[in-house]
Amino acid sequence: MEDEGLITTRVPRALEMKSKLFGYELPDLLLIFFNLAITNLVFGSTSFRYPLVWGTTLTLALFLYFAKKGRPDNYVQHLGEFLIRPAYFAAAGVDKIYRKFTGKVKNVSKKKY
């Protein structure tokens, strides 16, 4: 039998690299283009369309670019989740959605199969 060496395969350097376009993550691009579409829909027919539509979009794009520089992936999403959460969590707090079981069950068939 012929002795074969170790079989190797070329692998890209960054397997977990996130998809980016022009330095923006995909949710950021969605936010920028959503802003562009909505402002164009509202202000597109006015005489202030260039500063309101393109100015706000360019300002948002530049703000996201410089605010996220050096930050981890999905920074804006995690920042939003952090700001929406309550300031503290009570371990022994009252459960507001708890309903006492009365023994009656609705919408259940009484047939036995």
C-alpha contacts under 8 A as a table, 3 or more apart, distances in Angstrom:
res1	aa1	res2	aa2	distance
12	P	15	L	6.20
14	A	17	M	5.34
18	K	25	E	7.58
18	K	73	D	7.84
19	S	25	E	6.46
19	S	26	L	7.03
20	K	23	G	5.68
20	K	24	Y	5.35
20	K	25	E	4.76
20	K	26	L	6.46
21	L	24	Y	5.38
21	L	25	E	6.60
21	L	26	L	7.38
23	G	65	Y	7.47
24	Y	28	D	5.99
24	Y	29	L	6.30
24	Y	65	Y	7.08
25	E	28	D	5.34
25	E	29	L	6.42
25	E	73	D	7.99
25	E	74	N	7.83
26	L	29	L	5.09
26	L	30	L	6.21
27	P	30	L	4.95
27	P	31	L	6.24
28	D	31	L	5.06
28	D	32	I	6.21
28	D	64	L	7.57
29	L	32	I	5.01
29	L	33	F	6.08
30	L	33	F	5.31
30	L	34	F	5.87
31	L	34	F	5.06
31	L	35	N	6.11
32	I	35	N	5.18
32	I	36	L	6.27
32	I	57	T	6.28
32	I	60	L	6.84
32	I	61	A	6.37
33	F	36	L	4.82
33	F	37	A	6.09
33	F	57	T	7.87
34	F	37	A	5.12
34	F	38	I	6.16
35	N	38	I	5.32
35	N	39	T	6.02
35	N	57	T	6.39
36	L	39	T	5.44
36	L	40	N	5.95
36	L	53	V	6.20
36	L	54	W	7.19
36	L	57	T	5.75
37	A	40	N	5.14
37	A	41	L	6.08
38	I	41	L	5.02
38	I	42	V	6.24
39	T	42	V	5.12
39	T	43	F	5.61
39	T	44	G	7.08
39	T	52	L	7.10
39	T	53	V	5.25
40	N	43	F	5.29
40	N	44	G	4.40
40	N	49	R	7.26
40	N	53	V	5.57
41	L	44	G	5.62
42	V	45	S	7.70
43	F	46	T	5.45
43	F	48	F	7.15
43	F	49	R	5.42
43	F	52	L	6.91
43	F	53	V	6.80
44	G	49	R	5.13
44	G	53	V	7.21
45	S	49	R	6.75
46	T	49	R	5.56
47	S	50	Y	7.91
48	F	51	P	5.85
48	F	52	L	6.01
49	R	52	L	5.23
49	R	53	V	5.41
49	R	54	W	7.55
50	Y	53	V	5.46
50	Y	54	W	5.38
50	Y	55	G	6.65
51	P	54	W	5.71
51	P	55	G	4.51
51	P	56	T	7.13
52	L	55	G	5.39
52	L	56	T	5.74
53	V	56	T	5.78
53	V	57	T	6.30
54	W	57	T	5.07
54	W	58	L	5.89
55	G	58	L	5.21
55	G	59	T	6.01
56	T	59	T	4.99
56	T	60	L	6.01
57	T	60	L	5.13
57	T	61	A	6.10
58	L	61	A	5.05
58	L	62	L	6.09
59	T	62	L	5.22
59	T	63	F	5.99
60	L	63	F	5.06
60	L	64	L	6.11
61	A	64	L	5.24
61	A	65	Y	6.11
62	L	65	Y	5.01
62	L	66	F	6.18
63	F	66	F	5.45
63	F	67	A	5.72
64	L	67	A	5.17
64	L	68	K	5.80
65	Y	68	K	5.63
65	Y	69	K	6.23
66	F	69	K	5.24
68	K	71	R	5.22
68	K	72	P	7.99
68	K	75	Y	7.19
68	K	76	V	7.92
71	R	75	Y	6.42
72	P	75	Y	5.70
74	N	77	Q	5.38
74	N	78	H	6.33
75	Y	78	H	5.26
75	Y	79	L	6.01
76	V	79	L	5.05
76	V	80	G	6.15
77	Q	80	G	5.22
77	Q	81	E	6.33
78	H	81	E	5.04
78	H	82	F	6.09
79	L	82	F	5.05
79	L	83	L	6.20
80	G	83	L	5.17
80	G	84	I	6.20
81	E	84	I	5.23
81	E	85	R	6.28
82	F	85	R	5.50
83	L	86	P	7.94
86	P	89	F	7.02
90	A	93	G	5.16
95	D	98	Y	5.62
101	F	104	K	7.70
105	V	108	V	6.61
